[in-house]
């Protein structure tokens, strides 16, 4: 059986070389997940923030997260967070997207961080073979 590698493994290897520790990850076990996406420009959908904008500066505690995909396991909590972010910055839909997508994350897709109890947010670390564009669909527009 071949070893599963993360899609952005070369970046993770660099972070390890820099002395940063990978967060503790878990198998997703077919979790239903929700993500913000663009309904009119799918080219940026399902790309981590540091892939979209490699010059973005993140603190050491979030550098691994910058190569993961932001997800929620609860639709209402995802929408609540989206609306809160849009209240802070009216241009947020240009950064986050304007729609909510959903799909299931299988163990063969990657690993997830611990789910934050209050926000229901987690990071999804994709394996090389994962392509969420094939398995996630737009559920509804948000803005």
N, C-alpha and C positions, 0 to 999 in steps of 0.2 A: 504494500500500500504506500502510495507516495505521500510525502509530508505536505500538509496544507499550509500555504503561505498567505499572508495578508496581502491585499492588493497594493498597499503602500509600504511594503516591507523594507524597501531601501531607506525610507525616511525613518522608520522605527529603528532600524539598525544604527542610523546616524545618531538618533536620540539616545540610544543605549551607549554608544561610543562617547557621547557627551556627559554620561553619568546619570541620565534620567531613567527612572524605573517605569516600566510598562504598568498600567493600572491592572488590577485583578479583573479578569474577564470570565464570563460564564457562557455556557451554551444557551442559545435562544429558545430551544424547545418549541418551535412553531408558534412563537408569540405573534399576536396581531400587533402591527406597528403602524404608526401614522407619522408622516413627514410633510413639511412644507415644500411645495414645488411651484414651478412656473407652468401655467397652462398654455401659454403662447410661445414659449421658447424652451424646449426640452433639453437643449444642449448643456444647461447648467444643473439640471435635475440630477440628484443623487451623486453630486461631487462634493467632497469635503471642502471646508472653507479655505484651507491652506493650499488646496489644489486650484481652486478658483482664483485665489489671491495669495501667491507665495510670499509676497512682501508683508503680509499682515503680521503684526507682532503680537505674540501671545505670551503670557507668563509661563514659566517652566511647568507649572501645575496643569496647564491646559494644552501643552504642545502635542501630546499624543491625541487628544481630543480633536485637534485641528485637522487630523487625517482620518477622522471617523465621521459617520453620518449621524446627525442629531435626530432622535426619534422619541416618540411617546407611546405608551401602551394604552392610553386612554384618549379617546377622541375629544371628549369635552375639555380635558385638561390641555390638550394641544391647541384647541381653538381659543381657550382662555388665555394661554400664553401668547398666542399670535396677536390677539386683540390688545393685550397689555403692552406688547412691544410696539404695536402701531400707535398707541397713545403716546408713547415716549418719543417716537420719531415717525412722522407721517410718510417718510420715504422708505420705511421698512419693507413694504411689499417689493420694492426694486431689488432688495438684498435677499430677503427670505423666500420670495415667491408670492403668488396670489391665490394658491389653491392648496387643498389638503389631499394628499394621496394616502393610500393604505395598501397593505399587503401582509403576508406572513413571512417571518424570518425563520428559516430552517437551520438546523445545525450544520448543514453542508454549505450555508451561505456565509457564515462568519461567527463572531463572538460579540457579546454585549457587555457593557459595564453594568454595575449595579443600578437598579431603577431607583431614582430619587423618590422617596415616599410621598412627599407633598405635591410635587409637580408632575410626577410620573414620567419624567424625562430620563433617557439613557442614551449612551453612545453605541453605535453599531460599527464594528470593525470588520470590514468585508474581506473575504477570501478572494484570491485572484480570479476565480471562476464566477464570482457573483456578478449579476447584472440586474439591479432592481428595476431598471427600465422595462424589463420583460415580465416582472412579477408584481410590480406595484401599479395601481391604477388611480386616476384622479377621482376622488370621492365627491368633492364639491369645491366651488370657488369660495375664497375668503374675502376678497376685496374686488 
